[in-house]
Amino acid sequence: MNLYEQRSSNIRRTWALILGFLVVVIAVGYAISWYYGNPAILYIAVFFAVATNFYAYWASDTLVLSLNRAHPASREEFFDFYTVTENLAITAGLPKPKLYVIDDPAPNAFATGRDEKHAVVCATTGLLAMMTRPELEGVIAHELSHIKNRDILLMTVAVVLAGFVAIIANIFLRMSYFGGGRSSDNKNGNALLVVLAVVGIVLAPVAAKLIQLAISRRREYLADASGALLTRYPEGLASALRKIGGYSAPMQSANLATAHLFIGDPFGAKGEGSGNWIEKLFSTHPPIPDRVKALLAPQA
């Protein structure tokens, strides 16, 4: 599959995954409301899901930058970072995003924000020191593609939904443990349905996390493809990915909440491509060799 075909395919699959995520949220709310015989629980769950997403929409960039200890990048100190971003933003037809840096020797970068006019591109000092200009162009093009493709919003929504499912499942378990009031109708109802409802609620956070990770991996492939189209030089991004994947030490501020936003795994190289299928299933990023192969595949 060439870059153009991959881009179209990933867009369709990503929206299908987002729809699946919403189905999981609604199903969990419905299962809990049925278990307790109280339809109001479903309405409350949907309300809080919308409210949480609304908050994340407006504050996502501030939260992510704070979690990763990022600070504004000055043009004087990071001249190449500025000029590369300015040139590529013009080419992509985007407003120049705000630029931030993280003082960390590990090479990495991410984009965040709610839309094209309120976007941020952040890079580590290690990445800015390690990359050649063509490699830096590849990385920045990748991050601008996340902005152009609205990935920054989609991936934030995925994080919030996954967290929300985990929270309501945890509340349900605590209520059940302390003898929360299950309806008398369900006490005398089909025991199998009750068991299935409980199992479904307990496993929902796992399903939500898997969907979140699948969305993240798909968006990385799409941003790779779009970034290569933007620079017309896929070799630059491929070379940058090899350097990022070959750096074994984790970032000093690495955390699970924002790991999927980075261009490479912030916890360091784990031998991508050599793990078993379970490790790949729970990985925040697709294997670097697979990404490089896709970038360098002959174009039709």
TORLUMLO-734796 format. One line per field, with one value per residue: residue in one letter; residue number from 1; x, y negated, z of N, C-alpha, C in turn. Coordinates in steps of 0.02 Angstrom, whole numbers, plus 50000, padded with zeros to 5 digits. Layout:
BEGIN
type = c(A; ...)
seq = c(NUM; ...)
n_x = c(X; ...)
n_y = c(Y; ...)
n_z = c(Z; ...)
ca_x = c(X; ...)
ca_y = c(Y; ...)
ca_z = c(Z; ...)
c_x = c(X; ...)
c_y = c(Y; ...)
c_z = c(Z; ...)
end
This chain:
BEGIN
type = c(M; N; L; Y; E; Q; R; S; S; N; I; R; R; T; W; A; L; I; L; G; F; L; V; V; V; I; A; V; G; Y; A; I; S; W; Y; Y; G; N; P; A; I; L; Y; I; A; V; F; F; A; V; A; T; N; F; Y; A; Y; W; A; S; D; T; L; V; L; S; L; N; R; A; H; P; A; S; R; E; E; F; F; D; F; Y; T; V; T; E; N; L; A; I; T; A; G; L; P; K; P; K; L; Y; V; I; D; D; P; A; P; N; A; F; A; T; G; R; D; E; K; H; A; V; V; C; A; T; T; G; L; L; A; M; M; T; R; P; E; L; E; G; V; I; A; H; E; L; S; H; I; K; N; R; D; I; L; L; M; T; V; A; V; V; L; A; G; F; V; A; I; I; A; N; I; F; L; R; M; S; Y; F; G; G; G; R; S; S; D; N; K; N; G; N; A; L; L; V; V; L; A; V; V; G; I; V; L; A; P; V; A; A; K; L; I; Q; L; A; I; S; R; R; R; E; Y; L; A; D; A; S; G; A; L; L; T; R; Y; P; E; G; L; A; S; A; L; R; K; I; G; G; Y; S; A; P; M; Q; S; A; N; L; A; T; A; H; L; F; I; G; D; P; F; G; A; K; G; E; G; S; G; N; W; I; E; K; L; F; S; T; H; P; P; I; P; D; R; V; K; A; L; L; A; P; Q; A)
seq = c(1; 2; 3; 4; 5; 6; 7; 8; 9; 10; 11; 12; 13; 14; 15; 16; 17; 18; 19; 20; 21; 22; 23; 24; 25; 26; 27; 28; 29; 30; 31; 32; 33; 34; 35; 36; 37; 38; 39; 40; 41; 42; 43; 44; 45; 46; 47; 48; 49; 50; 51; 52; 53; 54; 55; 56; 57; 58; 59; 60; 61; 62; 63; 64; 65; 66; 67; 68; 69; 70; 71; 72; 73; 74; 75; 76; 77; 78; 79; 80; 81; 82; 83; 84; 85; 86; 87; 88; 89; 90; 91; 92; 93; 94; 95; 96; 97; 98; 99; 100; 101; 102; 103; 104; 105; 106; 107; 108; 109; 110; 111; 112; 113; 114; 115; 116; 117; 118; 119; 120; 121; 122; 123; 124; 125; 126; 127; 128; 129; 130; 131; 132; 133; 134; 135; 136; 137; 138; 139; 140; 141; 142; 143; 144; 145; 146; 147; 148; 149; 150; 151; 152; 153; 154; 155; 156; 157; 158; 159; 160; 161; 162; 163; 164; 165; 166; 167; 168; 169; 170; 171; 172; 173; 174; 175; 176; 177; 178; 179; 180; 181; 182; 183; 184; 185; 186; 187; 188; 189; 190; 191; 192; 193; 194; 195; 196; 197; 198; 199; 200; 201; 202; 203; 204; 205; 206; 207; 208; 209; 210; 211; 212; 213; 214; 215; 216; 217; 218; 219; 220; 221; 222; 223; 224; 225; 226; 227; 228; 229; 230; 231; 232; 233; 234; 235; 236; 237; 238; 239; 240; 241; 242; 243; 244; 245; 246; 247; 248; 249; 250; 251; 252; 253; 254; 255; 256; 257; 258; 259; 260; 261; 262; 263; 264; 265; 266; 267; 268; 269; 270; 271; 272; 273; 274; 275; 276; 277; 278; 279; 280; 281; 282; 283; 284; 285; 286; 287; 288; 289; 290; 291; 292; 293; 294; 295; 296; 297; 298; 299; 300)
n_x = c(50043; 50033; 50084; 49977; 49864; 49870; 49846; 49709; 49649; 49683; 49614; 49479; 49476; 49512; 49404; 49308; 49356; 49343; 49204; 49178; 49233; 49143; 49031; 49069; 49074; 48939; 48880; 48933; 48879; 48744; 48741; 48770; 48664; 48558; 48590; 48572; 48443; 48408; 48378; 48428; 48563; 48626; 48601; 48670; 48800; 48825; 48813; 48922; 49026; 49021; 49042; 49170; 49245; 49225; 49294; 49424; 49442; 49462; 49571; 49674; 49804; 49873; 49873; 49946; 50071; 50111; 50120; 50230; 50331; 50366; 50431; 50420; 50497; 50629; 50661; 50792; 50874; 50834; 50844; 50841; 50734; 50627; 50631; 50618; 50491; 50411; 50426; 50374; 50245; 50190; 50194; 50105; 49990; 49951; 49927; 50069; 50116; 50127; 50286; 50372; 50492; 50568; 50678; 50776; 50879; 50837; 50781; 50634; 50463; 50306; 50136; 50005; 49847; 49688; 49644; 49689; 49720; 49754; 49868; 50010; 50180; 50300; 50466; 50603; 50759; 50858; 50817; 50824; 50958; 51013; 50963; 50985; 50955; 50865; 50810; 50751; 50655; 50575; 50523; 50454; 50362; 50287; 50228; 50155; 50067; 49988; 49919; 49854; 49774; 49685; 49717; 49763; 49653; 49569; 49647; 49657; 49523; 49508; 49592; 49525; 49401; 49441; 49493; 49377; 49291; 49362; 49351; 49210; 49188; 49265; 49197; 49078; 49123; 49163; 49042; 48973; 49052; 49033; 48903; 48808; 48648; 48575; 48443; 48286; 48220; 48320; 48389; 48313; 48312; 48374; 48510; 48623; 48627; 48652; 48780; 48851; 48835; 48909; 49038; 49061; 49065; 49176; 49278; 49273; 49360; 49482; 49451; 49425; 49551; 49626; 49565; 49599; 49740; 49747; 49696; 49795; 49908; 49865; 49853; 49985; 50041; 49968; 50009; 50145; 50136; 50071; 50162; 50274; 50225; 50213; 50346; 50401; 50506; 50529; 50636; 50701; 50617; 50613; 50747; 50756; 50665; 50732; 50839; 50770; 50706; 50817; 50868; 50894; 50870; 50742; 50631; 50649; 50534; 50436; 50272; 50126; 50005; 50021; 50100; 50064; 50055; 50178; 50304; 50387; 50409; 50410; 50464; 50578; 50677; 50616; 50652; 50574; 50465; 50512; 50442; 50309; 50138; 50052; 50124; 50137; 50003; 49970; 50052; 50098; 50142; 50168; 50282; 50447; 50525; 50421; 50358; 50460; 50477; 50354; 50363; 50468; 50424; 50400; 50318; 50163)
n_y = c(50060; 49891; 49721; 49630; 49714; 49772; 49662; 49629; 49750; 49757; 49647; 49686; 49801; 49750; 49665; 49763; 49828; 49727; 49718; 49845; 49827; 49734; 49813; 49907; 49826; 49786; 49913; 49960; 49867; 49897; 50032; 50022; 49942; 50028; 50136; 50082; 50044; 49912; 49789; 49659; 49663; 49691; 49572; 49482; 49530; 49507; 49368; 49328; 49378; 49299; 49173; 49189; 49208; 49084; 49000; 49053; 49020; 48881; 48864; 48950; 48930; 48853; 48940; 49051; 48994; 48952; 49073; 49128; 49042; 48933; 48786; 48620; 48600; 48502; 48398; 48357; 48449; 48572; 48577; 48654; 48741; 48649; 48591; 48701; 48747; 48635; 48626; 48751; 48744; 48642; 48706; 48810; 48740; 48693; 48600; 48538; 48643; 48627; 48642; 48756; 48822; 48965; 48996; 49119; 49257; 49364; 49402; 49335; 49286; 49195; 49149; 49040; 48970; 48888; 48855; 48796; 48660; 48652; 48727; 48824; 48863; 48967; 49005; 49107; 49055; 49143; 49203; 49091; 49066; 49180; 49209; 49194; 49060; 49103; 49216; 49156; 49080; 49184; 49235; 49121; 49101; 49217; 49189; 49072; 49129; 49205; 49100; 49044; 49151; 49158; 49240; 49208; 49169; 49283; 49381; 49332; 49337; 49476; 49513; 49454; 49519; 49653; 49640; 49600; 49711; 49803; 49741; 49742; 49879; 49915; 49847; 49919; 50047; 50018; 49979; 50099; 50180; 50124; 50154; 50087; 50029; 50142; 50166; 50242; 50309; 50352; 50433; 50546; 50580; 50641; 50736; 50759; 50647; 50548; 50584; 50570; 50433; 50380; 50432; 50372; 50236; 50234; 50271; 50169; 50053; 50107; 50137; 50007; 49949; 50023; 49982; 49847; 49856; 49917; 49817; 49720; 49785; 49797; 49662; 49623; 49690; 49625; 49491; 49505; 49538; 49423; 49324; 49360; 49335; 49198; 49148; 49208; 49292; 49431; 49503; 49422; 49417; 49553; 49580; 49501; 49568; 49688; 49646; 49600; 49719; 49794; 49745; 49787; 49748; 49691; 49547; 49414; 49358; 49446; 49514; 49616; 49558; 49465; 49529; 49581; 49472; 49433; 49437; 49546; 49687; 49631; 49699; 49759; 49864; 50026; 50134; 50135; 50226; 50350; 50402; 50503; 50538; 50491; 50392; 50301; 50270; 50194; 50086; 49914; 49860; 49897; 50021; 49961; 50012; 50054; 49933; 49863; 49946; 49930; 49795; 49794; 49874; 49914; 49793; 49789)
n_z = c(50000; 49952; 50003; 49981; 49973; 50100; 50181; 50155; 50194; 50332; 50384; 50369; 50451; 50575; 50609; 50622; 50735; 50831; 50835; 50886; 51013; 51071; 51074; 51170; 51286; 51299; 51311; 51432; 51523; 51503; 51546; 51682; 51725; 51698; 51781; 51909; 51894; 51864; 51759; 51760; 51786; 51665; 51594; 51674; 51659; 51522; 51521; 51604; 51527; 51412; 51472; 51525; 51409; 51350; 51437; 51418; 51285; 51287; 51373; 51343; 51284; 51381; 51491; 51441; 51409; 51536; 51606; 51543; 51572; 51489; 51407; 51333; 51171; 51118; 50976; 50951; 51020; 50970; 50825; 50702; 50730; 50733; 50601; 50515; 50554; 50524; 50382; 50339; 50390; 50313; 50188; 50213; 50229; 50354; 50508; 50596; 50725; 50906; 50984; 51087; 51204; 51280; 51408; 51385; 51350; 51271; 51108; 51044; 51004; 50998; 50955; 51006; 51064; 51022; 50894; 50727; 50745; 50875; 50910; 50962; 50944; 51009; 51054; 51108; 51182; 51153; 51032; 50945; 50947; 50893; 50765; 50587; 50468; 50361; 50427; 50539; 50474; 50427; 50549; 50601; 50498; 50514; 50639; 50609; 50521; 50607; 50663; 50551; 50511; 50613; 50718; 50845; 50919; 50910; 50973; 51101; 51143; 51141; 51247; 51356; 51352; 51375; 51504; 51570; 51558; 51636; 51760; 51789; 51791; 51899; 52001; 51998; 52040; 52171; 52228; 52219; 52300; 52425; 52444; 52363; 52306; 52212; 52098; 52147; 52046; 51960; 52047; 52053; 51923; 51763; 51797; 51719; 51634; 51726; 51769; 51648; 51628; 51736; 51709; 51586; 51621; 51704; 51616; 51525; 51539; 51493; 51360; 51315; 51331; 51238; 51119; 51121; 51109; 50984; 50903; 50921; 50862; 50729; 50695; 50697; 50587; 50487; 50503; 50474; 50337; 50286; 50323; 50248; 50121; 50130; 50140; 50031; 50040; 50099; 50152; 50245; 50360; 50386; 50420; 50535; 50619; 50636; 50716; 50829; 50869; 50899; 51016; 51177; 51311; 51424; 51419; 51537; 51589; 51556; 51543; 51565; 51530; 51426; 51333; 51208; 51125; 51076; 50945; 50949; 51060; 51222; 51327; 51288; 51176; 51142; 51071; 50949; 50845; 50879; 50982; 51059; 51005; 51102; 51169; 51064; 51047; 51160; 51144; 51131; 51014; 50838; 50774; 50742; 50631; 50545; 50515; 50450; 50340; 50275; 50241; 50149; 50048; 49875; 49775; 49690)
ca_x = c(50000; 50075; 50068; 49911; 49814; 49874; 49814; 49637; 49630; 49689; 49561; 49417; 49482; 49514; 49336; 49274; 49379; 49312; 49135; 49180; 49245; 49082; 48986; 49091; 49053; 48866; 48864; 48950; 48828; 48681; 48746; 48766; 48595; 48516; 48607; 48541; 48374; 48401; 48397; 48462; 48635; 48648; 48600; 48725; 48863; 48832; 48824; 48990; 49072; 49021; 49072; 49242; 49274; 49224; 49350; 49485; 49448; 49488; 49631; 49719; 49873; 49902; 49883; 49999; 50135; 50128; 50140; 50295; 50379; 50389; 50433; 50422; 50561; 50644; 50688; 50865; 50907; 50815; 50832; 50820; 50667; 50581; 50629; 50590; 50418; 50380; 50425; 50329; 50176; 50168; 50182; 50045; 49932; 49932; 49957; 50127; 50099; 50173; 50341; 50395; 50545; 50577; 50749; 50785; 50924; 50804; 50750; 50562; 50423; 50234; 50093; 49945; 49803; 49620; 49632; 49746; 49736; 49776; 49910; 50078; 50229; 50350; 50521; 50654; 50824; 50896; 50799; 50848; 51031; 51033; 50938; 51006; 50898; 50813; 50777; 50708; 50598; 50531; 50488; 50407; 50308; 50246; 50187; 50107; 50015; 49942; 49876; 49814; 49726; 49645; 49735; 49774; 49588; 49546; 49686; 49638; 49457; 49519; 49620; 49473; 49351; 49470; 49495; 49309; 49266; 49396; 49324; 49143; 49194; 49292; 49142; 49032; 49153; 49162; 48972; 48956; 49090; 49003; 48832; 48766; 48580; 48553; 48370; 48256; 48203; 48379; 48409; 48274; 48313; 48417; 48577; 48674; 48631; 48685; 48852; 48878; 48839; 48965; 49100; 49069; 49084; 49245; 49325; 49266; 49421; 49532; 49430; 49435; 49623; 49647; 49542; 49641; 49806; 49740; 49689; 49862; 49951; 49840; 49868; 50056; 50051; 49940; 50052; 50205; 50120; 50057; 50224; 50316; 50196; 50225; 50415; 50420; 50570; 50516; 50699; 50717; 50579; 50635; 50810; 50741; 50633; 50784; 50876; 50725; 50696; 50880; 50888; 50867; 50851; 50677; 50629; 50647; 50465; 50390; 50216; 50079; 49947; 50035; 50149; 50041; 50059; 50245; 50320; 50417; 50394; 50451; 50495; 50639; 50671; 50603; 50660; 50513; 50464; 50535; 50398; 50254; 50079; 50022; 50162; 50119; 49934; 49968; 50102; 50071; 50168; 50183; 50354; 50486; 50541; 50361; 50347; 50512; 50462; 50297; 50386; 50514; 50395; 50393; 50253; 50133)
ca_y = c(50000; 49831; 49670; 49601; 49764; 49780; 49603; 49637; 49808; 49742; 49601; 49725; 49846; 49711; 49645; 49824; 49840; 49677; 49739; 49901; 49799; 49705; 49869; 49936; 49781; 49791; 49981; 49965; 49829; 49935; 50092; 50003; 49919; 50089; 50175; 50050; 50028; 49840; 49758; 49596; 49674; 49684; 49501; 49450; 49552; 49471; 49298; 49318; 49392; 49239; 49119; 49202; 49195; 49012; 48973; 49074; 48983; 48813; 48862; 49006; 48910; 48832; 49000; 49093; 48959; 48952; 49141; 49144; 48991; 48897; 48713; 48590; 48599; 48436; 48401; 48348; 48509; 48630; 48546; 48705; 48763; 48597; 48581; 48761; 48748; 48581; 48644; 48807; 48721; 48607; 48757; 48849; 48696; 48689; 48548; 48565; 48661; 48607; 48690; 48770; 48872; 49002; 49007; 49191; 49282; 49413; 49369; 49347; 49226; 49207; 49091; 49040; 48912; 48906; 48845; 48768; 48594; 48657; 48786; 48819; 48916; 48970; 49051; 49110; 49027; 49198; 49209; 49033; 49071; 49242; 49215; 49151; 49019; 49144; 49258; 49112; 49065; 49242; 49238; 49065; 49115; 49267; 49157; 49028; 49173; 49219; 49041; 49038; 49207; 49152; 49294; 49183; 49170; 49352; 49419; 49306; 49366; 49546; 49517; 49437; 49573; 49711; 49625; 49596; 49780; 49832; 49711; 49766; 49949; 49917; 49828; 49976; 50099; 49996; 49982; 50170; 50206; 50100; 50172; 50038; 50054; 50170; 50168; 50307; 50343; 50385; 50486; 50606; 50587; 50692; 50734; 50754; 50578; 50509; 50600; 50540; 50361; 50365; 50446; 50321; 50173; 50241; 50274; 50110; 50011; 50139; 50126; 49936; 49936; 50052; 49939; 49787; 49873; 49930; 49751; 49689; 49817; 49779; 49592; 49617; 49709; 49573; 49432; 49521; 49533; 49353; 49287; 49375; 49299; 49126; 49132; 49243; 49325; 49479; 49527; 49380; 49441; 49622; 49576; 49475; 49621; 49737; 49617; 49600; 49788; 49822; 49715; 49835; 49719; 49658; 49476; 49401; 49340; 49493; 49538; 49655; 49518; 49430; 49566; 49593; 49411; 49423; 49470; 49609; 49709; 49593; 49744; 49787; 49920; 50091; 50184; 50138; 50276; 50414; 50424; 50546; 50502; 50458; 50330; 50255; 50250; 50143; 50036; 49848; 49842; 49952; 50034; 49916; 50043; 50054; 49864; 49848; 49985; 49897; 49732; 49804; 49918; 49881; 49761; 49804)
ca_z = c(50000; 49950; 50053; 49969; 49992; 50172; 50212; 50150; 50234; 50402; 50403; 50377; 50508; 50636; 50627; 50645; 50803; 50873; 50843; 50933; 51080; 51096; 51089; 51235; 51339; 51306; 51335; 51504; 51558; 51500; 51587; 51753; 51739; 51699; 51841; 51967; 51879; 51869; 51695; 51771; 51786; 51596; 51577; 51711; 51628; 51459; 51537; 51627; 51472; 51371; 51510; 51530; 51343; 51339; 51475; 51386; 51223; 51299; 51415; 51328; 51273; 51445; 51532; 51413; 51417; 51607; 51624; 51515; 51594; 51430; 51412; 51266; 51136; 51089; 50908; 50953; 51044; 50929; 50760; 50653; 50750; 50711; 50529; 50484; 50568; 50485; 50311; 50327; 50404; 50252; 50136; 50231; 50234; 50425; 50549; 50632; 50794; 50960; 50991; 51154; 51209; 51343; 51421; 51392; 51298; 51228; 51049; 51037; 50989; 50994; 50942; 51047; 51052; 51003; 50823; 50691; 50770; 50945; 50910; 50990; 50927; 51061; 51040; 51160; 51163; 51124; 50961; 50908; 50942; 50859; 50696; 50532; 50447; 50328; 50477; 50578; 50431; 50428; 50614; 50606; 50450; 50547; 50691; 50575; 50492; 50662; 50670; 50490; 50509; 50674; 50764; 50913; 50952; 50914; 51022; 51167; 51157; 51156; 51315; 51404; 51353; 51409; 51576; 51597; 51564; 51693; 51822; 51805; 51807; 51967; 52045; 52001; 52082; 52241; 52250; 52226; 52357; 52487; 52446; 52330; 52296; 52149; 52098; 52163; 51984; 51934; 52093; 52035; 51851; 51733; 51829; 51667; 51611; 51779; 51766; 51588; 51638; 51781; 51674; 51534; 51653; 51729; 51559; 51482; 51536; 51450; 51290; 51300; 51324; 51175; 51065; 51124; 51081; 50912; 50872; 50921; 50812; 50663; 50680; 50683; 50517; 50445; 50507; 50436; 50266; 50270; 50330; 50189; 50064; 50139; 50125; 49969; 50053; 50154; 50181; 50302; 50418; 50399; 50456; 50602; 50657; 50656; 50773; 50887; 50890; 50923; 51079; 51225; 51376; 51424; 51436; 51609; 51608; 51522; 51583; 51525; 51509; 51363; 51294; 51139; 51085; 51050; 50882; 50968; 51128; 51270; 51376; 51260; 51129; 51173; 51020; 50909; 50792; 50903; 51035; 51039; 50983; 51160; 51179; 51011; 51057; 51212; 51130; 51113; 50948; 50793; 50771; 50699; 50566; 50502; 50493; 50401; 50280; 50242; 50213; 50094; 49997; 49809; 49764; 49624)
c_x = c(50045; 50049; 49998; 49856; 49812; 49839; 49739; 49612; 49631; 49635; 49496; 49420; 49482; 49444; 49295; 49293; 49348; 49239; 49131; 49191; 49181; 49031; 49004; 49067; 48978; 48846; 48878; 48897; 48762; 48683; 48739; 48695; 48547; 48527; 48574; 48469; 48359; 48425; 48435; 48538; 48663; 48652; 48657; 48792; 48876; 48847; 48897; 49042; 49078; 49056; 49148; 49276; 49276; 49282; 49417; 49496; 49481; 49555; 49683; 49791; 49908; 49918; 49943; 50067; 50158; 50154; 50211; 50348; 50409; 50388; 50440; 50493; 50572; 50675; 50764; 50900; 50893; 50795; 50807; 50750; 50615; 50575; 50600; 50514; 50382; 50373; 50374; 50256; 50148; 50151; 50118; 49982; 49906; 49960; 50017; 50107; 50147; 50226; 50364; 50451; 50543; 50651; 50761; 50829; 50893; 50770; 50676; 50527; 50349; 50199; 50032; 49905; 49735; 49605; 49693; 49767; 49762; 49819; 49979; 50119; 50285; 50403; 50569; 50718; 50868; 50881; 50828; 50924; 51053; 51016; 50974; 50945; 50845; 50775; 50729; 50646; 50549; 50490; 50436; 50348; 50261; 50200; 50136; 50051; 49965; 49893; 49828; 49758; 49680; 49658; 49739; 49709; 49564; 49582; 49672; 49571; 49465; 49546; 49565; 49421; 49378; 49473; 49426; 49280; 49297; 49367; 49256; 49143; 49219; 49238; 49093; 49058; 49151; 49091; 48951; 48989; 49058; 48928; 48786; 48701; 48564; 48477; 48344; 48237; 48262; 48405; 48374; 48274; 48359; 48488; 48632; 48682; 48665; 48761; 48884; 48884; 48898; 49032; 49114; 49092; 49157; 49295; 49322; 49328; 49476; 49515; 49441; 49508; 49649; 49626; 49584; 49709; 49802; 49733; 49757; 49907; 49930; 49858; 49942; 50072; 50026; 49983; 50118; 50192; 50109; 50120; 50271; 50290; 50210; 50297; 50438; 50488; 50560; 50580; 50718; 50682; 50600; 50699; 50800; 50710; 50683; 50823; 50834; 50716; 50759; 50903; 50855; 50842; 50783; 50683; 50622; 50575; 50414; 50334; 50165; 50023; 49959; 50082; 50129; 50047; 50126; 50256; 50352; 50401; 50438; 50484; 50556; 50626; 50662; 50610; 50599; 50519; 50484; 50490; 50343; 50192; 50045; 50057; 50144; 50048; 49929; 50021; 50069; 50091; 50177; 50259; 50389; 50503; 50481; 50348; 50398; 50498; 50405; 50319; 50427; 50487; 50388; 50323; 50228; 50126)
c_y = c(49938; 49778; 49641; 49650; 49774; 49723; 49610; 49694; 49792; 49695; 49640; 49768; 49808; 49688; 49704; 49839; 49790; 49695; 49797; 49878; 49772; 49760; 49900; 49892; 49787; 49860; 49988; 49928; 49866; 49996; 50077; 49981; 49978; 50129; 50148; 50031; 49954; 49807; 49692; 49604; 49666; 49610; 49464; 49467; 49514; 49398; 49285; 49332; 49330; 49181; 49127; 49188; 49120; 48979; 48990; 49036; 48915; 48813; 48914; 48985; 48890; 48892; 49040; 49059; 48959; 49021; 49158; 49090; 48952; 48822; 48683; 48589; 48530; 48445; 48396; 48413; 48570; 48607; 48597; 48730; 48713; 48594; 48641; 48763; 48695; 48600; 48700; 48788; 48684; 48656; 48795; 48806; 48690; 48626; 48578; 48581; 48630; 48662; 48695; 48821; 48904; 49014; 49080; 49216; 49333; 49378; 49386; 49281; 49245; 49142; 49097; 48977; 48935; 48897; 48812; 48700; 48595; 48719; 48771; 48877; 48911; 49022; 49052; 49078; 49081; 49207; 49152; 49035; 49128; 49242; 49169; 49110; 49060; 49189; 49216; 49093; 49123; 49247; 49183; 49076; 49167; 49234; 49109; 49069; 49193; 49160; 49036; 49091; 49208; 49210; 49270; 49183; 49242; 49391; 49396; 49336; 49440; 49556; 49505; 49492; 49635; 49700; 49626; 49666; 49813; 49806; 49739; 49840; 49957; 49898; 49886; 50031; 50081; 49999; 50054; 50200; 50186; 50110; 50121; 50068; 50078; 50179; 50238; 50345; 50382; 50439; 50552; 50619; 50642; 50685; 50726; 50683; 50534; 50520; 50567; 50464; 50342; 50376; 50393; 50255; 50176; 50239; 50212; 50066; 50040; 50128; 50053; 49919; 49963; 50009; 49875; 49800; 49885; 49864; 49717; 49719; 49799; 49707; 49582; 49636; 49654; 49510; 49444; 49511; 49460; 49310; 49298; 49339; 49224; 49107; 49159; 49277; 49373; 49505; 49487; 49404; 49512; 49623; 49550; 49529; 49674; 49711; 49618; 49671; 49820; 49795; 49756; 49805; 49685; 49584; 49467; 49386; 49387; 49514; 49570; 49612; 49485; 49467; 49572; 49531; 49402; 49461; 49538; 49625; 49672; 49636; 49780; 49846; 49985; 50146; 50192; 50189; 50344; 50442; 50470; 50504; 50466; 50392; 50278; 50227; 50192; 50089; 49970; 49828; 49904; 49962; 49988; 49948; 50043; 49984; 49844; 49884; 49953; 49832; 49742; 49851; 49881; 49854; 49776; 49740)
c_z = c(50000; 49999; 50043; 49990; 50068; 50207; 50212; 50194; 50309; 50426; 50416; 50440; 50574; 50657; 50650; 50717; 50852; 50887; 50892; 51004; 51110; 51114; 51156; 51292; 51352; 51334; 51409; 51545; 51560; 51546; 51660; 51770; 51741; 51762; 51902; 51955; 51883; 51804; 51703; 51768; 51715; 51576; 51611; 51679; 51563; 51472; 51559; 51573; 51427; 51407; 51515; 51464; 51328; 51375; 51440; 51320; 51233; 51335; 51398; 51321; 51338; 51488; 51507; 51423; 51489; 51628; 51600; 51528; 51535; 51442; 51342; 51238; 51105; 51019; 50907; 50971; 50999; 50859; 50708; 50667; 50724; 50636; 50493; 50494; 50528; 50412; 50297; 50341; 50345; 50197; 50149; 50234; 50305; 50457; 50585; 50704; 50844; 50967; 51063; 51152; 51278; 51351; 51437; 51336; 51251; 51169; 51043; 51024; 50989; 50976; 50985; 51032; 51028; 50929; 50792; 50719; 50842; 50954; 50938; 50963; 50978; 51044; 51099; 51135; 51132; 51051; 50920; 50899; 50897; 50785; 50647; 50510; 50409; 50377; 50520; 50538; 50429; 50492; 50619; 50558; 50479; 50598; 50661; 50543; 50545; 50670; 50611; 50488; 50569; 50722; 50836; 50952; 50962; 50968; 51093; 51188; 51176; 51227; 51367; 51409; 51389; 51484; 51607; 51606; 51625; 51759; 51839; 51821; 51879; 52018; 52054; 52047; 52156; 52269; 52263; 52288; 52423; 52489; 52418; 52308; 52226; 52153; 52113; 52100; 51958; 51982; 52075; 51960; 51828; 51762; 51777; 51642; 51662; 51777; 51705; 51595; 51682; 51746; 51621; 51563; 51676; 51673; 51515; 51481; 51493; 51377; 51270; 51289; 51258; 51116; 51062; 51092; 51006; 50874; 50867; 50868; 50741; 50645; 50667; 50611; 50471; 50445; 50471; 50361; 50245; 50274; 50271; 50127; 50069; 50120; 50058; 49978; 50112; 50188; 50243; 50365; 50436; 50439; 50527; 50646; 50679; 50716; 50836; 50914; 50918; 50989; 51135; 51290; 51372; 51437; 51511; 51632; 51577; 51569; 51537; 51496; 51441; 51317; 51220; 51095; 51050; 50984; 50893; 51040; 51178; 51324; 51348; 51215; 51167; 51121; 50977; 50853; 50817; 50958; 51010; 51026; 51041; 51173; 51126; 51020; 51107; 51202; 51110; 51042; 50904; 50791; 50722; 50632; 50518; 50475; 50439; 50335; 50240; 50207; 50150; 50040; 49932; 49800; 49693; 49583)
end
